Amino acid sequence: MESVSDIDWSTWTPTEVSALLFVIRGGQILLIRKKRGLGAGKINAPGGRLDPGETPLQAALRETKEEVGVAALGVREWGELRFQFTDGYKLLCHVFAAYGCEGDAIETDEALPLWTPLHAIPYDEMWADDRLWLPLMLAGRRFSLVSIFDGDRMVDVKIDAHDPADVLFRYLKELGIETETVAHPPVFTVEAAKALRVNHDGLHVKNLFLRNKKGAMWLVSVQEDRVVDLRGLGERLGAGNLSFCSADRLRKHLGVQPGSVTPLAVIHDRDHQVKVAIDASLVGNRGHKVLCHPMTNDRTTSIRDEDLIRFLVSTGHQPVVLNFDQSSS
Ligand SMILES: Nc1[nH]c(=O)nc2c1ncn2[C@H]1C[C@H](O)[C@@H](COP(=O)(O)OP(=O)(O)OP(=O)(O)O)O1
C-alpha cells in the first residue's frame, strides 16, 4: 500500500472517527502539546475520538473542554482527513475551527495549551499532513485529504480544496475585467501583508466591515494607512454609531473569513444588504491599480480602479465615494 490511488476511498470505512478543533482568536491559534494517545509529544489541536452516540461537533467541543478547559464559540467544520495506516487502522478526522472561546486555556493530564501566533505555527512539530491543510483552513478554504501513514511517516497524500475565489474570478472574466493575482502565505494584518510584499504596483486596501445598532451594514475600503475615526465616519454615512461586525456576520454576508475582507467580497451579498463606501484616493485617479484579496488572504489581486467601480456597480453596490483627505474620518 504505497499510493492513495490504490485505495477505493468511496467504500473506505474508518475503524474510528475523531475530531480536531482549532480556536482562532486575535491573530492567535490555540494548539496543544499532546501528552498521550495517538501522536503524543506532537503539537496538534484539541481533539479525539467520538464517544458512542456523539456527533463530530459534540466530540470536538467536549475534547476541547476536557483537554484545555475552554468552551469554543462560533464553530464550523472546514474539512475531513482520512488516514489509512499501513497496519490496517483507518481514522477519519473532522476538522473544526472556532472563532472565539470562553475560559482560560489550562494545562491538563492530556495536553499543554499553546496560544500561537498565526504566522508562527510550528509545522515541524506537528503531523506531516497539517502543513498541507491548515493554511487552507486559515485562508477560508474547505478541504478533503486522503493519506497513507506508516506510523507517523506520511507515505502518500492527496488533498482537494474548494477555492472560494473561483466564483469571483469567473465573474470578473464574464465582465471582461482583467486582474493579476499573486499568491503568498496567509496574512492577517496590514503589517504582516507589508512584510510579505512582493513587487506590487498599486494602492493597498484596508477594509472595515461595520454595522450600526439597527444592523445596517457598510463595507468601507480605504487606503491601508488611513486611521479611520468610526464616529466621524458614521456621521458622514448617516449611519449613526458604527461598530465592527462579528466574524459570523462577515462569513454570512460577505462569505469571507476574518483577515480576508475585500471590496470584491460584495459578490457574495446577493440580496444587497451591505452598502459600500470607498476612499476617493483609491478610485479617484483613473489608471491606478487597487490591490486587495480575492476572498482569501493568501493572494493579492490587482484591479484597475475604474474596473473595481464597474465590478461594484454590476453587483448592485454603487459605492459612496468619501474623501478622507479633508476630514479626520
Ligand atoms: N495525521 C494526523 N494529523 C492530525 O492533524 N491529527 C491527527 C493525525 N492522526 C491523528 N490525529 C489526531 C486526530 C484525533 O484528534 C487524535 C486521535 O487520537 P487518539 O485516538 O489518541 O485520541 P485522544 O487520545 O486524543 O482522545 P481519546 O479518543 O479521548 O482517547 O489524533
PDBQT file of the ligand as one rigid body, heavy atoms in Angstrom, charges set to zero:
ROOT
HETATM    1  N1  LIG A 401      -2.130  12.737  10.752  1.00  0.00    +0.000 N 
HETATM    2  C1  LIG A 401      -2.794  13.424  11.680  1.00  0.00    +0.000 A 
HETATM    3  N2  LIG A 401      -2.861  14.775  11.622  1.00  0.00    +0.000 N 
HETATM    4  C2  LIG A 401      -3.514  15.476  12.570  1.00  0.00    +0.000 A 
HETATM    5  O1  LIG A 401      -3.511  16.710  12.487  1.00  0.00    +0.000 OA
HETATM    6  N3  LIG A 401      -4.142  14.908  13.594  1.00  0.00    +0.000 NA
HETATM    7  C3  LIG A 401      -4.121  13.593  13.684  1.00  0.00    +0.000 A 
HETATM    8  C4  LIG A 401      -3.458  12.799  12.741  1.00  0.00    +0.000 A 
HETATM    9  N4  LIG A 401      -3.627  11.490  13.110  1.00  0.00    +0.000 NA
HETATM   10  C5  LIG A 401      -4.362  11.521  14.259  1.00  0.00    +0.000 A 
HETATM   11  N5  LIG A 401      -4.662  12.776  14.600  1.00  0.00    +0.000 N 
HETATM   12  C6  LIG A 401      -5.447  13.242  15.735  1.00  0.00    +0.000 C 
HETATM   13  C7  LIG A 401      -6.903  13.265  15.418  1.00  0.00    +0.000 C 
HETATM   14  C8  LIG A 401      -7.539  12.990  16.759  1.00  0.00    +0.000 C 
HETATM   15  O2  LIG A 401      -7.860  14.198  17.391  1.00  0.00    +0.000 OA
HETATM   16  C9  LIG A 401      -6.481  12.295  17.561  1.00  0.00    +0.000 C 
HETATM   17  C10 LIG A 401      -6.849  10.880  17.817  1.00  0.00    +0.000 C 
HETATM   18  O3  LIG A 401      -6.005  10.469  18.814  1.00  0.00    +0.000 OA
HETATM   19  P1  LIG A 401      -6.469   9.464  19.909  1.00  0.00    +0.000 P 
HETATM   20  O4  LIG A 401      -7.195   8.348  19.240  1.00  0.00    +0.000 OA
HETATM   21  O5  LIG A 401      -5.279   9.101  20.726  1.00  0.00    +0.000 OA
HETATM   22  O6  LIG A 401      -7.457  10.285  20.721  1.00  0.00    +0.000 OA
HETATM   23  P2  LIG A 401      -7.176  11.096  22.036  1.00  0.00    +0.000 P 
HETATM   24  O7  LIG A 401      -6.264  10.338  22.944  1.00  0.00    +0.000 OA
HETATM   25  O8  LIG A 401      -6.761  12.471  21.714  1.00  0.00    +0.000 OA
HETATM   26  O9  LIG A 401      -8.569  11.167  22.645  1.00  0.00    +0.000 OA
HETATM   27  P3  LIG A 401      -9.488   9.962  23.106  1.00  0.00    +0.000 P 
HETATM   28  O10 LIG A 401     -10.169   9.489  21.885  1.00  0.00    +0.000 OA
HETATM   29  O11 LIG A 401     -10.399  10.634  24.066  1.00  0.00    +0.000 OA
HETATM   30  O12 LIG A 401      -8.594   8.922  23.730  1.00  0.00    +0.000 OA
HETATM   31  O13 LIG A 401      -5.285  12.364  16.815  1.00  0.00    +0.000 OA
ENDROOT
TORSDOF 0
